[in-house]
Amino acid sequence: TSVDGLTADVVGDTISLTATLGGTIGGANALQIDSTTSVSAITTDAAINLLETSGTLTVALAGISSGTGAITLTAADIAIPNANSVTGSTTIRLQPLADGDAISVGTGAAAFLLTQTDIDGLTEGFTNIHIGRTTGSHAITIEDASFRDSVTFWSQGLLPVPGSVAITDGVDLNTR
């Protein structure tokens, strides 16, 4: 199937997208995939927006590479089980489905839990890692987490940090 220069081929469980917009999906053309549970490989210079509306969004082995496009992953929970499987040179946003969903980073009890394994799935080189929705009123708990890039936490107020946190590049706490 082809629509406006984008061709989709479906073979079994795999959807292959090919752009004929000058050879890449780029510029203002973001790649948006809704209601997916597992992503095995996406490579583009465009922005990547992945939304899982009913469970955990899992990034499988081959991972995601956005080149110069921003990445946004939205789900009830996110799993990135393989080290260095999400790559980009701009920003990445990891956010729950709703503005009020609690977030745990490192360890914790929130449904939206970013473990150290998930964090290690982000290849060093992002200009910033955003955790939470910009409009969010999240309760965020950070415990025993280590980041290789600058991190911005979006929260409603206090950010409890009961354990150790290591951030190589810098941290921003955006609270309302």
C-alpha positions as CSV (number, residue, x, y, z in Angstrom):
1,T,0.0,0.0,0.0
2,S,1.3,3.5,-0.9
3,V,0.0,6.8,0.4
4,D,1.7,10.2,-0.2
5,G,5.1,8.7,-0.9
6,L,5.1,6.2,2.0
7,T,4.9,2.5,1.1
8,A,3.9,-0.1,3.7
9,D,4.5,-3.8,3.1
10,V,3.1,-6.3,5.6
11,V,4.7,-9.8,5.9
12,G,3.5,-11.8,8.8
13,D,3.9,-9.7,11.9
14,T,6.3,-7.2,10.3
15,I,5.3,-3.9,8.7
16,S,8.0,-2.3,6.6
17,L,7.7,1.4,5.8
18,T,9.6,2.8,2.9
19,A,9.6,6.5,2.1
20,T,9.9,8.0,-1.4
21,L,10.1,11.5,-0.1
22,G,13.6,12.1,-1.4
23,G,14.7,8.8,0.0
24,T,14.0,9.3,3.7
25,I,11.2,10.1,6.1
26,G,12.4,13.4,7.3
27,G,11.9,17.1,7.9
28,A,8.5,17.9,9.2
29,N,7.3,14.3,8.4
30,A,7.2,12.5,11.8
31,L,6.8,8.8,12.0
32,Q,3.7,8.1,14.3
33,I,2.8,4.6,15.2
34,D,-0.2,4.1,17.6
35,S,-1.2,1.0,19.5
36,T,1.9,-1.1,19.2
37,T,3.2,-3.5,21.9
38,S,6.6,-4.3,20.5
39,V,9.0,-2.4,18.3
40,S,11.8,-4.4,16.6
41,A,13.4,-1.8,14.4
42,I,12.8,1.8,13.3
43,T,15.5,3.9,11.6
44,T,14.8,7.4,10.3
45,D,16.0,11.0,10.5
46,A,12.4,12.1,11.3
47,A,10.8,12.4,14.7
48,I,9.5,9.1,16.1
49,N,6.3,9.0,18.2
50,L,5.3,5.6,19.5
51,L,2.1,5.2,21.5
52,E,0.9,2.0,23.2
53,T,-2.6,2.6,24.6
54,S,-3.2,-0.6,26.5
55,G,0.0,-1.9,28.1
56,T,3.8,-2.0,28.0
57,L,5.6,-0.7,24.9
58,T,8.6,-3.0,24.5
59,V,11.6,-2.0,22.3
60,A,13.1,-5.2,20.9
61,L,16.6,-6.1,19.8
62,A,17.2,-4.0,16.7
63,G,15.8,-0.9,18.5
64,I,15.0,2.6,17.4
65,S,17.4,5.1,15.8
66,S,16.1,8.6,15.0
67,G,19.2,10.3,13.7
68,T,18.3,14.0,14.0
69,G,14.6,13.6,15.0
70,A,13.2,13.6,18.5
71,I,11.8,10.4,20.0
72,T,8.6,10.2,22.1
73,L,7.6,6.9,23.7
74,T,4.2,7.0,25.4
75,A,2.6,4.0,27.2
76,A,1.3,2.6,30.5
77,D,4.9,1.3,30.9
78,I,8.0,1.2,28.8
79,A,10.5,-1.7,28.5
80,I,13.9,-1.4,26.8
81,P,15.5,-4.7,27.7
82,N,18.6,-4.4,25.6
83,A,21.5,-2.0,26.2
84,N,22.0,0.9,23.7
85,S,19.0,-0.1,21.6
86,V,17.5,3.4,21.4
87,T,19.7,6.0,19.6
88,G,19.3,9.7,18.8
89,S,21.2,13.0,18.8
90,T,18.4,15.3,20.0
91,T,15.8,14.6,22.7
92,I,13.9,11.6,23.9
93,R,10.7,11.8,26.0
94,L,9.5,8.8,28.1
95,Q,6.0,9.5,29.3
96,P,3.0,7.7,30.8
97,L,-0.4,7.8,29.1
98,A,-2.0,10.3,31.5
99,D,-0.9,13.5,33.1
100,G,-1.6,12.2,36.6
101,D,0.1,8.8,36.3
102,A,2.9,8.2,38.9
103,I,6.4,7.5,37.7
104,S,9.2,5.5,39.4
105,V,12.7,5.8,38.1
106,G,15.4,3.2,39.0
107,T,13.2,1.2,41.4
108,G,9.7,1.7,42.8
109,A,6.1,0.7,42.7
110,A,4.6,2.9,40.1
111,A,3.0,1.2,37.0
112,F,5.2,3.5,34.9
113,L,8.6,2.2,36.0
114,L,11.8,3.1,34.2
115,T,14.3,0.5,35.5
116,Q,18.1,0.9,35.2
117,T,17.9,-1.7,32.4
118,D,15.4,0.6,30.6
119,I,17.8,3.6,31.2
120,D,20.8,1.6,29.9
121,G,18.8,0.9,26.7
122,L,19.3,4.6,25.8
123,T,22.5,5.1,23.9
124,E,24.6,8.0,25.2
125,G,24.3,11.0,23.0
126,F,20.8,12.5,23.5
127,T,20.8,16.2,24.1
128,N,18.2,15.6,26.9
129,I,16.1,12.8,28.3
130,H,12.7,14.1,29.3
131,I,10.8,12.0,31.9
132,G,7.1,12.8,32.2
133,R,4.5,14.8,30.3
134,T,5.0,18.5,29.9
135,T,1.4,18.9,31.1
136,G,1.8,16.2,33.7
137,S,1.0,16.3,37.4
138,H,3.1,13.2,38.1
139,A,4.3,12.0,41.4
140,I,7.9,11.0,40.5
141,T,10.1,8.9,42.7
142,I,13.8,8.5,41.8
143,E,15.8,5.8,43.4
144,D,19.1,4.1,42.5
145,A,19.3,5.4,38.9
146,S,22.2,6.4,36.7
147,F,22.0,8.4,33.5
148,R,24.6,9.1,30.8
149,D,22.9,12.2,29.4
150,S,21.2,15.3,30.7
151,V,17.8,14.6,32.3
152,T,14.6,16.7,32.8
153,F,12.0,15.4,35.2
154,W,8.4,16.9,34.7
155,S,6.5,16.7,37.9
156,Q,3.7,18.3,40.0
157,G,6.0,19.2,42.9
158,L,8.3,17.3,45.1
159,L,10.7,14.6,43.7
160,P,11.6,12.2,46.4
161,V,15.1,10.7,46.0
162,P,15.5,8.0,48.6
163,G,18.4,6.3,46.9
164,S,21.5,7.1,44.8
165,V,21.2,9.0,41.5
166,A,24.1,9.6,39.1
167,I,23.7,11.9,36.1
168,T,26.7,12.5,33.9
169,D,25.6,15.7,32.1
170,G,23.1,17.6,34.2
171,V,19.5,17.6,35.6
172,D,16.5,19.9,35.4
173,L,13.6,19.6,37.7
174,N,10.5,21.2,36.2
175,T,7.8,21.4,38.8
176,R,4.6,23.3,39.0
